[in-house]
Amino acid sequence: EFIDSYYFNKLEYTRFSSSVGKFVGFTEYGVRNAEYWNNDASFLSAMRAQKEVYCLNHVPVYYNNVLTKS
């Protein structure tokens, strides 16, 4: 799962989760950002693609490193 969280003063205001497939806001400002970003189809599709770009390429490397050190 790919999660991209946005914080200000240690308070999470917006999060993108690949399992949900869209942005979710937790504060008033975060809800406005989430609505704006969810309505931008190109930005939303780019965030959905981040799971394949980042997770699928890096997780096997990290997983193998953990297994060899234990």
DSSP file (Angstrom, degrees, kcal/mol; ACC not computed):
  #  RESIDUE AA STRUCTURE BP1 BP2  ACC     N-H-->O    O-->H-N    N-H-->O    O-->H-N    TCO  KAPPA ALPHA  PHI   PSI    X-CA   Y-CA   Z-CA
    1    1 A E              0   0    0      0, 0.0     2,-0.5     0, 0.0    16,-0.0   0.000 360.0 360.0 360.0 135.5    0.0    0.0    0.0
    2    2 A F        -     0   0    0     46,-0.1    16,-2.6     2,-0.0     2,-0.4  -0.899 360.0-177.8-102.8 125.4    1.3    3.5   -0.9
    3    3 A I  E     -A   17   0A   0     -2,-0.5     2,-0.5    14,-0.2    14,-0.2  -0.992  10.2-173.2-126.4 129.6    0.4    6.3    1.6
    4    4 A D  E     -A   16   0A   0     12,-2.5    12,-2.6    -2,-0.4     2,-0.3  -0.956  14.4-171.9-122.6 108.9    1.3    9.9    1.1
    5    5 A S  E     -A   15   0A   0     -2,-0.5     2,-0.5    10,-0.2    10,-0.2  -0.780  12.9-151.4-107.2 146.7    0.5   12.0    4.1
    6    6 A Y  E     -A   14   0A   0      8,-2.9     7,-2.5    -2,-0.3     8,-1.3  -0.972  19.0-175.4-119.4 127.1    0.7   15.8    4.5
    7    7 A Y  E     -A   12   0A   0     -2,-0.5     2,-0.3     5,-0.2     5,-0.2  -0.863  16.8-175.8-122.8 152.6    1.4   17.3    7.9
    8    8 A F  E >  S-A   11   0A   0      3,-1.9     3,-1.3    -2,-0.3    -2,-0.0  -0.930  81.7  -7.8-145.4 126.3    1.5   20.8    9.4
    9    9 A N  T 3  S-     0   0    0     -2,-0.3     3,-0.1     1,-0.3    -1,-0.0   0.902 129.4 -57.1  52.8  46.0    2.6   21.4   13.0
   10   10 A K  T 3  S+     0   0    0      1,-0.2     2,-0.5     0, 0.0    -1,-0.3   0.638 114.5 118.3  63.9  17.4    2.6   17.6   13.6
   11   11 A L  E <   -A    8   0A   0     -3,-1.3    -3,-1.9    16,-0.0     2,-0.5  -0.964  63.0-134.9-117.4 121.6   -1.1   17.4   12.5
   12   12 A E  E     +A    7   0A   0     -2,-0.5    -5,-0.2    -5,-0.2     3,-0.1  -0.613  30.0 168.5 -75.4 124.2   -2.0   15.3    9.5
   13   13 A Y  E     +     0   0A   0     -7,-2.5    13,-2.4    -2,-0.5    14,-1.0   0.689  62.1  17.9-110.3 -24.1   -4.4   17.3    7.3
   14   14 A T  E     -AB   6  25A   0     -8,-1.3    -8,-2.9    11,-0.2     2,-0.3  -0.996  59.9-174.8-148.1 146.2   -4.5   15.2    4.1
   15   15 A R  E     -AB   5  24A   0      9,-2.2     9,-2.7    -2,-0.3     2,-0.5  -0.998  13.6-155.0-143.1 138.7   -3.6   11.7    3.1
   16   16 A F  E     -AB   4  23A   0    -12,-2.6   -12,-2.5    -2,-0.3     2,-0.4  -0.964  17.1-173.8-107.6 128.8   -3.6    9.7   -0.2
   17   17 A S  E  >> -AB   3  22A   0      5,-1.2     4,-3.1    -2,-0.5     5,-0.7  -0.984  23.3-148.0-122.9 130.8   -3.9    6.0    0.2
   18   18 A S  T  45S+     0   0    0    -16,-2.6   -15,-0.1    -2,-0.4    -1,-0.1   0.773 100.3  58.3 -69.4 -23.6   -3.6    3.6   -2.7
   19   19 A S  T  45S+     0   0    0    -17,-0.2    -1,-0.2     1,-0.2   -16,-0.1   0.850 114.8  36.2 -73.4 -32.0   -6.1    1.2   -1.2
   20   20 A V  T  45S-     0   0    0     -3,-0.3    -2,-0.2     2,-0.2    -1,-0.2   0.847  99.0-144.1 -82.8 -38.5   -8.7    4.0   -1.2
   21   21 A G  T  <5 +     0   0    0     -4,-3.1     2,-0.3     1,-0.3    -3,-0.2   0.594  66.7  60.9  85.9  12.1   -7.5    5.5   -4.5
   22   22 A K  E   <S-B   17   0A   0     -5,-0.7    -5,-1.2    -7,-0.1    -1,-0.3  -0.955  88.5 -82.8-156.3 173.3   -8.1    9.1   -3.5
   23   23 A F  E     -B   16   0A   0     11,-0.3     2,-0.4    -2,-0.3    -7,-0.2  -0.589  34.7-161.2 -83.8 145.7   -7.2   11.9   -1.1
   24   24 A V  E     -B   15   0A   0     -9,-2.7    -9,-2.2    -2,-0.2     2,-0.3  -0.997   7.8-145.6-128.0 131.9   -8.9   12.1    2.3
   25   25 A G  E     -B   14   0A   0     -2,-0.4   -11,-0.2   -11,-0.2     6,-0.1  -0.764  15.5-176.8 -99.4 144.0   -8.9   15.3    4.4
   26   26 A F  S    S+     0   0    0    -13,-2.4     2,-0.2    -2,-0.3   -12,-0.1   0.565  71.5  38.5-113.0 -16.2   -8.8   15.3    8.2
   27   27 A T  S  > S-     0   0    0    -14,-1.0     4,-2.7     1,-0.1     5,-0.2  -0.756  94.5 -98.3-124.0 174.2   -9.1   19.0    8.9
   28   28 A E  H  > S+     0   0    0     -2,-0.2     4,-1.7     1,-0.2     5,-0.1   0.932 127.6  44.6 -59.6 -45.6  -11.1   21.8    7.2
   29   29 A Y  H  > S+     0   0    0      1,-0.2     4,-2.3     2,-0.2    -1,-0.2   0.894 113.2  51.9 -64.1 -40.5   -8.1   22.8    5.2
   30   30 A G  H  > S+     0   0    0      1,-0.2     4,-2.8     2,-0.2    -2,-0.2   0.865 106.2  53.2 -65.9 -37.2   -7.3   19.2    4.4
   31   31 A V  H  X S+     0   0    0     -4,-2.7     4,-2.4     2,-0.2    -1,-0.2   0.906 109.5  48.9 -65.2 -40.9  -10.8   18.5    3.2
   32   32 A R  H  X S+     0   0    0     -4,-1.7     4,-2.2    -5,-0.2    -2,-0.2   0.925 113.2  47.3 -64.0 -43.6  -10.6   21.5    0.8
   33   33 A N  H  X S+     0   0    0     -4,-2.3     4,-3.0     1,-0.2     5,-0.3   0.923 111.5  51.0 -62.1 -43.8   -7.2   20.2   -0.5
   34   34 A A  H  X S+     0   0    0     -4,-2.8     4,-2.7     1,-0.2   -11,-0.3   0.912 110.2  48.8 -61.9 -43.5   -8.6   16.7   -0.9
   35   35 A E  H  X S+     0   0    0     -4,-2.4     4,-1.3     2,-0.2    -1,-0.2   0.921 113.7  47.0 -61.6 -43.4  -11.6   17.9   -2.9
   36   36 A Y  H  X S+     0   0    0     -4,-2.2     4,-0.5     1,-0.2     3,-0.3   0.940 115.9  43.6 -63.9 -47.9   -9.3   20.0   -5.2
   37   37 A W  H >< S+     0   0    0     -4,-3.0     3,-0.8     1,-0.2     7,-0.3   0.861 110.8  54.6 -69.1 -35.5   -6.8   17.2   -5.7
   38   38 A N  H 3< S+     0   0    0     -4,-2.7    -1,-0.2    -5,-0.3    -2,-0.2   0.775 106.1  53.4 -68.9 -24.9   -9.5   14.5   -6.3
   39   39 A N  H 3< S+     0   0    0     -4,-1.3     2,-1.0    -3,-0.3    -1,-0.2   0.593  89.8  84.7 -83.9 -10.8  -11.1   16.7   -9.0
   40   40 A D    <X  -     0   0    0     -3,-0.8     4,-2.4    -4,-0.5     5,-0.2  -0.794  63.7-169.2 -92.9  99.0   -7.7   17.0  -10.8
   41   41 A A  H  > S+     0   0    0     -2,-1.0     4,-2.2     1,-0.2     5,-0.2   0.843  81.8  50.7 -61.6 -37.8   -7.7   13.8  -12.9
   42   42 A S  H  > S+     0   0    0      2,-0.2     4,-1.8     1,-0.2    -1,-0.2   0.913 113.0  45.0 -69.8 -41.0   -4.1   14.0  -14.0
   43   43 A F  H  > S+     0   0    0      2,-0.2     4,-2.0     1,-0.2    -2,-0.2   0.894 113.8  50.4 -67.9 -39.7   -2.8   14.5  -10.5
   44   44 A L  H  X S+     0   0    0     -4,-2.4     4,-2.1    -7,-0.3    -2,-0.2   0.901 110.9  47.8 -66.6 -41.1   -4.9   11.8   -9.1
   45   45 A S  H  X S+     0   0    0     -4,-2.2     4,-1.6    -5,-0.2    -1,-0.2   0.850 109.8  53.9 -68.6 -33.0   -3.8    9.3  -11.8
   46   46 A A  H  X S+     0   0    0     -4,-1.8     4,-0.7     2,-0.2    -2,-0.2   0.898 109.5  47.6 -66.2 -39.7   -0.2   10.2  -11.1
   47   47 A M  H >< S+     0   0    0     -4,-2.0     3,-0.7     1,-0.2     4,-0.4   0.884 109.4  53.1 -68.0 -37.8   -0.7    9.5   -7.4
   48   48 A R  H >< S+     0   0    0     -4,-2.1     3,-0.7     1,-0.2     4,-0.4   0.840 106.6  54.0 -64.6 -31.9   -2.3    6.2   -8.2
   49   49 A A  H 3X S+     0   0    0     -4,-1.6     4,-2.1     1,-0.2     3,-0.4   0.658  87.7  81.1 -76.2 -16.1    0.7    5.2  -10.4
   50   50 A Q  H <X>S+     0   0    0     -3,-0.7     4,-3.0    -4,-0.7     5,-0.8   0.788  82.4  63.2 -63.2 -27.0    3.1    5.9   -7.5
   51   51 A K  I <>>S+     0   0    0     -3,-0.7     5,-1.7    -4,-0.4     4,-0.7   0.944 109.4  39.0 -62.0 -46.9    2.4    2.5   -6.0
   52   52 A E  I  45S+     0   0    0     -4,-0.4     5,-0.2    -3,-0.4    -2,-0.2   0.880 119.0  48.6 -69.6 -37.3    3.8    0.8   -9.1
   53   53 A V  I  <5S+     0   0    0     -4,-2.1    -2,-0.2     3,-0.1    -3,-0.2   0.939 128.8  16.2 -69.6 -47.1    6.6    3.3   -9.4
   54   54 A Y  I  X5S+     0   0    0     -4,-3.0     4,-1.8    -5,-0.2     5,-0.3   0.933 127.1  41.1 -95.4 -55.8    7.9    3.2   -5.9
   55   55 A C  I  X<S+     0   0    0     -5,-0.8     4,-2.5    -4,-0.7    -3,-0.2   0.929 112.2  49.6 -67.6 -49.3    6.5    0.2   -4.0
   56   56 A L  H  4<S+     0   0    0     -5,-1.7    -1,-0.2     1,-0.2    -4,-0.1   0.765 117.2  42.4 -66.8 -23.9    6.8   -2.5   -6.5
   57   57 A N  H  4 S+     0   0    0     -3,-0.3     4,-0.3    -5,-0.2    -1,-0.2   0.788 123.2  33.9 -89.0 -30.0   10.5   -1.6   -7.3
   58   58 A H  H  X S+     0   0    0     -4,-1.8     4,-2.2     2,-0.1     5,-0.2   0.774 101.2  70.2-100.1 -29.2   11.7   -1.0   -3.8
   59   59 A V  H  X S+     0   0    0     -4,-2.5     4,-2.9    -5,-0.3     5,-0.2   0.912  97.3  51.8 -61.8 -44.8    9.9   -3.4   -1.5
   60   60 A P  H  > S+     0   0    0      0, 0.0     4,-2.2     0, 0.0    -1,-0.2   0.888 110.8  49.7 -60.4 -35.9   11.6   -6.6   -2.7
   61   61 A V  H  > S+     0   0    0     -4,-0.3     4,-1.9     2,-0.2    -2,-0.2   0.947 114.6  42.9 -66.0 -48.6   15.0   -5.0   -2.2
   62   62 A Y  H  X S+     0   0    0     -4,-2.2     4,-2.0     1,-0.2    -1,-0.2   0.890 113.4  53.1 -64.2 -39.6   14.2   -3.9    1.4
   63   63 A Y  H  X S+     0   0    0     -4,-2.9     4,-2.0    -5,-0.2    -1,-0.2   0.918 109.4  47.7 -63.8 -43.9   12.6   -7.2    2.1
   64   64 A N  H  X S+     0   0    0     -4,-2.2     4,-1.9    -5,-0.2    -1,-0.2   0.876 109.9  53.5 -64.7 -37.6   15.6   -9.2    1.0
   65   65 A N  H  X S+     0   0    0     -4,-1.9     4,-1.0     1,-0.2    -1,-0.2   0.889 109.1  48.9 -64.4 -38.8   17.9   -6.9    3.1
   66   66 A V  H  X S+     0   0    0     -4,-2.0     4,-0.7     1,-0.2     3,-0.3   0.898 110.3  51.2 -66.8 -40.9   15.8   -7.6    6.2
   67   67 A L  H  < S+     0   0    0     -4,-2.0     3,-0.5     1,-0.2    -2,-0.2   0.865 108.2  51.1 -66.4 -35.9   15.9  -11.3    5.7
   68   68 A T  H  < S+     0   0    0     -4,-1.9    -1,-0.2     1,-0.2    -2,-0.2   0.743 109.5  50.9 -74.8 -21.7   19.6  -11.5    5.3
   69   69 A K  H  <        0   0    0     -4,-1.0    -1,-0.2    -3,-0.3    -2,-0.2   0.552 360.0 360.0 -92.4  -8.3   20.3   -9.5    8.5
   70   70 A S     <        0   0    0     -4,-0.7    -1,-0.2    -3,-0.5    -2,-0.1   0.481 360.0 360.0 -95.3 360.0   18.1  -11.6   10.8
